[in-house]
């Protein structure tokens, strides 16, 4: 036992948890959120009360909640994983029956003064459930067909409910996040190779069916594909969002135009400038340097999560940490791909930067689970 470890063990148990907190992770999360506050202040034209101030209050609540969750022993979260998953699933079913509709989608539940988006809860509940499942399952059975079918159903049932809302972005995150947890748990890569091959074959079949008697999708859906592949073919219609985002990204150059000097956002050319497309404002005002700085902060958050998971000898804790980190990565990776035209616009916000209440609070709660796994890991 080192001198430092001896000194830590002499500290009272309650205070010892504070010393075991992954403080670098909290600093990095705060730094990313601060970037979000700055950009929300900018896109609001220098008014703090429009978006930045509410976001600051939510972040403060989220950080306190994260620490509270982190101080709860990890065995408690393992024991309630199935309950968390089933609760989120019940809320998704309630959305289908009683949900509030907005912008053509039925995704929210009004519970008193709180407006909740249950699909955000499901992202965390699914990771908890899969981590608990593979912690329980004998590792020798991980790749047997029956034991692969169960987690597939756990992933596909909520994905179906989310697609019905419709919310393609969250559905992609659920499938990809669940798949990553299965892969890390040790499921044979042959299963993943088969799925990728089937998806590739389906895409090829859809494209080849165009103009034939057995055409698989409608003509208007093919036009959406054309617009995605070439936004310039309809710059004032379906391709408007991506065209304006790419103009903003390119015009920032190396160092950007300066804080609050982005013409695309200030002249309201950018769509959803405070939510899905906020990264384009950052790139326009702070250029390549600002964009790569934010991406570096994201990469450091992933590094500290992976380092914590690899050092954790508890299987549930490690899988849970990997799963939360994977979900976080998918958040910003899909958002980046969306605004650069690498994939269709599917409505995925930039984590801790885009304006939004449910997404930020729940994401910080997920990092609270990471803290719980880190604080209570075997030492």
RODO-266501 format. One line per 3 residues: for each residue x, z, y of C-alpha. Coordinates in Angstrom, 3 decimals. Example, Ala and Ser with C-alpha at 12.3 -4.5 7.8 and 13.67 -1.06 7.14 Angstrom:
% RODO-266501
12.300:7.800:-4.500; 13.670:7.140:-1.060;
END
This chain:
% RODO-266501
0.000:0.000:0.000; 1.393:-1.009:3.395; 1.682:1.389:6.338;
-1.147:-0.499:8.125; -3.461:-0.327:5.109; -2.739:3.406:4.757;
-3.617:4.009:8.403; -6.867:2.020:8.114; -7.930:4.036:5.074;
-7.459:7.276:7.003; -10.028:6.129:9.591; -13.648:7.360:9.053;
-15.734:4.876:7.016; -18.081:3.989:9.896; -15.253:3.130:12.268;
-13.321:1.376:9.505; -15.983:-1.332:9.386; -15.299:-2.105:13.044;
-11.602:-2.563:12.265; -12.447:-4.861:9.333; -14.619:-7.178:11.470;
-13.310:-10.744:11.661; -12.697:-10.521:15.411; -10.985:-13.926:15.789;
-14.169:-15.535:14.463; -16.259:-13.728:17.097; -13.862:-14.818:19.862;
-14.094:-18.454:18.718; -17.891:-18.379:18.492; -18.025:-16.941:22.017;
-15.667:-19.632:23.296; -17.865:-22.400:21.867; -20.983:-20.790:23.313;
-19.258:-20.547:26.701; -18.707:-24.303:26.602; -22.427:-24.641:25.988;
-23.299:-22.410:28.961; -21.040:-24.498:31.192; -22.575:-27.787:30.094;
-26.158:-26.503:30.362; -25.367:-25.388:33.914; -24.018:-28.870:34.637;
-26.911:-30.889:33.190; -29.359:-28.681:35.123; -27.711:-29.778:38.350;
-25.987:-26.469:39.061; -29.009:-24.259:38.372; -28.229:-21.413:36.014;
-31.806:-20.285:35.415; -33.057:-23.530:33.854; -31.147:-23.588:30.561;
-27.854:-21.680:30.850; -29.231:-18.200:31.575; -31.810:-18.194:28.722;
-29.076:-19.446:26.393; -26.756:-16.602:27.462; -29.441:-14.024:26.725;
-30.087:-15.512:23.294; -26.376:-15.523:22.517; -26.070:-11.850:23.499;
-28.966:-10.982:21.180; -27.449:-13.148:18.439; -24.009:-11.495:18.659;
-25.538:-8.017:18.408; -27.634:-9.193:15.464; -24.562:-10.719:13.825;
-22.675:-7.409:13.964; -25.689:-5.485:12.672; -25.992:-7.871:9.719;
-22.229:-7.684:9.169; -22.236:-3.895:8.871; -24.851:-4.018:6.077;
-23.131:-4.005:2.636; -22.875:-7.420:1.011; -24.563:-6.179:-2.164;
-27.769:-5.745:-0.159; -27.755:-9.407:0.908; -27.074:-10.467:-2.681;
-30.100:-8.477:-3.857; -32.461:-9.957:-1.233; -31.244:-13.565:-1.555;
-34.215:-14.672:-3.667; -36.606:-12.916:-1.280; -35.003:-14.654:1.715;
-35.356:-18.043:0.013; -38.981:-17.486:-1.040; -39.874:-16.153:2.417;
-38.427:-19.232:4.102; -40.233:-21.444:1.572; -43.547:-19.695:2.313;
-43.020:-20.231:6.047; -42.319:-23.936:5.440; -45.593:-24.179:3.512;
-47.337:-22.383:6.395; -45.963:-24.992:8.820; -47.680:-27.712:6.785;
-50.982:-25.832:7.072; -50.907:-24.132:10.473; -47.829:-25.456:12.273;
-47.706:-26.453:15.930; -47.083:-30.134:16.645; -44.718:-31.428:19.286;
-43.054:-34.812:19.916; -44.768:-36.277:16.865; -43.541:-33.605:14.456;
-45.097:-30.472:12.998; -42.142:-28.077:12.696; -42.990:-24.795:14.456;
-44.978:-21.632:13.857; -46.282:-19.551:16.755; -45.991:-15.902:15.705;
-47.146:-13.885:18.695; -44.649:-14.416:21.530; -42.116:-16.017:19.174;
-41.994:-19.724:18.329; -40.208:-20.067:15.002; -38.806:-23.121:13.237;
-38.774:-22.125:9.528; -36.562:-25.047:8.502; -33.687:-23.293:10.314;
-34.289:-20.185:8.205; -34.282:-22.290:5.051; -30.738:-23.546:5.751;
-29.505:-19.968:5.402; -31.971:-18.899:2.705; -30.934:-21.821:0.492;
-27.229:-20.977:0.767; -27.965:-17.317:-0.063; -30.093:-18.299:-3.083;
-27.527:-20.740:-4.491; -24.675:-18.257:-3.993; -26.671:-15.571:-5.831;
-27.597:-18.013:-8.611; -24.009:-19.051:-9.304; -22.838:-15.444:-9.013;
-25.327:-14.577:-11.776; -24.692:-17.657:-13.950; -21.929:-17.640:-16.544;
-19.303:-20.034:-15.173; -19.132:-21.815:-18.554; -22.747:-22.961:-18.092;
-22.298:-24.305:-14.569; -22.260:-28.000:-15.538; -24.792:-27.928:-18.385;
-27.843:-30.097:-17.554; -30.455:-27.315:-17.696; -28.452:-25.064:-15.387;
-27.846:-27.975:-12.987; -31.565:-28.783:-12.853; -32.498:-25.324:-11.506;
-30.405:-25.523:-8.294; -31.531:-29.125:-7.818; -35.140:-27.924:-7.762;
-34.166:-25.111:-5.371; -32.808:-27.783:-3.015; -35.434:-30.500:-3.439;
-38.591:-28.385:-3.007; -37.813:-27.275:0.587; -36.337:-30.702:1.341;
-39.673:-32.305:0.434; -41.553:-29.886:2.726; -39.142:-30.594:5.590;
-39.460:-34.365:5.143; -43.238:-34.001:5.435; -42.893:-32.516:8.954;
-41.054:-35.032:9.413; -37.497:-33.804:10.021; -34.917:-36.125:8.491;
-31.963:-34.352:10.108; -32.726:-30.962:8.570; -33.504:-32.596:5.217;
-30.039:-34.182:5.233; -28.457:-30.808:6.047; -30.333:-29.072:3.219;
-29.352:-31.644:0.595; -25.733:-31.913:1.758; -25.271:-28.156:2.228;
-26.785:-27.368:-1.155; -24.671:-30.057:-2.788; -21.481:-28.609:-1.299;
-22.285:-25.129:-2.659; -22.922:-26.648:-6.105; -19.599:-28.511:-5.954;
-17.648:-25.419:-4.884; -19.370:-23.399:-7.630; -17.820:-25.744:-10.177;
-20.519:-28.295:-11.049; -18.854:-31.363:-12.580; -18.052:-34.146:-10.136;
-19.655:-36.587:-12.584; -23.071:-35.450:-11.367; -22.108:-36.140:-7.765;
-20.608:-39.499:-8.676; -23.852:-40.473:-10.416; -25.970:-39.492:-7.400;
-23.698:-41.397:-4.997; -23.859:-44.471:-7.226; -27.665:-44.282:-7.397;
-27.971:-43.941:-3.623; -25.596:-46.862:-3.079; -27.602:-48.954:-5.538;
-30.857:-48.049:-3.799; -29.468:-49.035:-0.373; -28.179:-52.332:-1.789;
-31.551:-53.009:-3.417; -33.449:-52.321:-0.173; -31.214:-54.670:1.824;
-31.377:-57.404:-0.819; -35.184:-57.208:-0.982; -35.628:-58.347:2.621;
-37.791:-61.440:2.873; -38.597:-61.502:-0.848; -41.880:-60.979:-2.696;
-40.633:-57.575:-3.855; -39.554:-56.288:-0.424; -39.141:-52.495:-0.751;
-39.742:-51.382:2.851; -41.806:-52.672:5.769; -40.598:-55.191:8.358;
-40.630:-52.606:11.166; -38.323:-50.394:9.092; -35.907:-53.301:8.700;
-36.004:-53.711:12.506; -34.971:-50.060:12.848; -32.023:-50.749:10.561;
-31.075:-53.756:12.696; -31.195:-51.619:15.839; -29.052:-48.928:14.218;
-26.438:-51.496:13.194; -26.536:-53.180:16.609; -28.018:-50.982:19.372;
-27.286:-53.704:21.899; -29.938:-55.911:20.290; -32.630:-53.724:21.901;
-30.868:-51.831:24.732; -34.078:-50.896:26.571; -36.074:-49.986:23.480;
-35.037:-48.469:20.161; -31.339:-48.815:20.997; -31.581:-47.122:24.404;
-30.466:-43.631:23.350; -27.344:-44.755:21.529; -26.429:-47.336:24.183;
-26.546:-44.738:26.970; -24.667:-42.180:24.865; -21.895:-44.670:24.140;
-21.637:-45.564:27.835; -21.203:-41.863:28.668; -18.651:-41.340:25.900;
-16.584:-44.324:26.959; -16.724:-43.713:30.705; -15.107:-40.263:30.425;
-11.711:-41.729:29.617; -8.789:-39.365:29.052; -9.540:-36.583:31.539;
-13.186:-37.185:32.469; -14.950:-37.640:35.773; -14.942:-33.941:36.629;
-17.319:-31.033:36.253; -20.873:-31.960:37.317; -19.714:-35.478:38.178;
-21.109:-37.274:35.138; -23.318:-40.075:36.404; -25.121:-40.707:33.114;
-26.466:-37.165:32.950; -26.967:-36.523:36.672; -28.917:-39.781:37.078;
-30.965:-38.978:33.955; -29.851:-41.974:31.927; -28.921:-39.739:29.003;
-31.820:-38.792:26.706; -32.157:-35.169:25.563; -29.078:-34.339:27.649;
-29.476:-30.578:27.128; -30.061:-30.715:23.355; -29.038:-33.441:20.895;
-26.879:-35.471:23.308; -25.116:-32.688:25.200; -21.725:-33.646:23.731;
-21.876:-36.950:25.607; -22.094:-35.029:28.892; -19.028:-33.004:27.899;
-17.114:-36.181:27.033; -18.137:-37.876:30.288; -17.174:-34.946:32.517;
-14.065:-33.688:30.669; -13.019:-36.828:28.788; -11.061:-36.986:25.547;
-9.256:-33.723:26.357; -12.512:-31.785:26.663; -14.027:-33.374:23.554;
-10.993:-32.708:21.357; -10.788:-29.134:22.682; -14.324:-28.394:21.519;
-13.643:-30.011:18.143; -10.512:-27.850:17.826; -12.598:-24.714:18.362;
-14.986:-25.889:15.640; -12.033:-26.543:13.309; -10.625:-23.048:13.933;
-14.002:-21.481:13.096; -13.977:-23.345:9.788; -10.371:-22.263:9.165;
-11.171:-18.563:9.561; -14.246:-18.911:7.335; -12.280:-20.687:4.600;
-9.423:-18.170:4.861; -11.897:-15.311:4.445; -13.598:-17.004:1.482;
-10.341:-17.773:-0.320; -9.162:-14.170:0.070; -12.442:-12.756:-1.243;
-12.469:-11.834:-4.941; -16.260:-11.397:-4.999; -17.875:-14.654:-6.189;
-21.125:-14.222:-4.257; -19.300:-13.416:-1.024; -16.947:-16.371:-1.362;
-19.727:-18.865:-2.164; -21.869:-17.498:0.667; -19.009:-17.879:3.171;
-18.220:-21.398:1.982; -21.910:-22.311:2.178; -22.352:-21.048:5.750;
-19.140:-22.817:6.804; -20.325:-26.046:5.160; -23.700:-25.840:6.930;
-21.927:-25.237:10.246; -19.639:-28.230:9.619; -22.591:-30.471:8.754;
-24.314:-29.447:11.992; -21.626:-30.774:14.284; -20.490:-33.602:11.985;
-23.999:-35.100:11.826; -24.460:-34.617:15.582; -21.160:-36.419:16.285;
-22.039:-39.238:13.899; -25.464:-39.536:15.503; -24.313:-39.849:19.122;
-21.495:-42.259:18.273; -23.800:-44.593:16.351; -22.325:-43.907:12.910;
-25.738:-42.794:11.643; -29.308:-42.980:12.959; -30.548:-40.454:15.514;
-32.059:-37.706:13.358; -32.421:-34.834:15.827; -29.581:-32.475:14.861;
-28.345:-30.288:17.753; -24.714:-29.407:18.469; -24.241:-25.842:17.157;
-23.932:-23.098:19.816; -23.756:-25.730:22.569; -27.150:-27.464:22.574;
-30.052:-25.607:24.159; -32.300:-23.916:21.623; -33.415:-20.461:20.577;
-34.173:-20.482:16.851; -31.111:-22.515:15.880; -28.644:-20.296:17.784;
-30.081:-16.941:16.650; -30.272:-17.987:13.004; -26.793:-19.549:13.033;
-25.313:-16.338:14.435; -27.277:-14.438:11.788; -25.629:-16.654:9.163;
-22.228:-15.761:10.578; -23.350:-12.146:10.288; -23.513:-12.739:6.528;
-19.968:-14.121:6.699; -18.930:-10.937:8.503; -20.635:-8.786:5.860;
-18.738:-10.632:3.133; -15.478:-10.190:5.062; -15.968:-6.517:5.995;
-17.052:-5.412:2.511; -14.729:-7.551:0.421; -12.732:-5.754:-2.324;
-9.492:-4.363:-0.877;
END
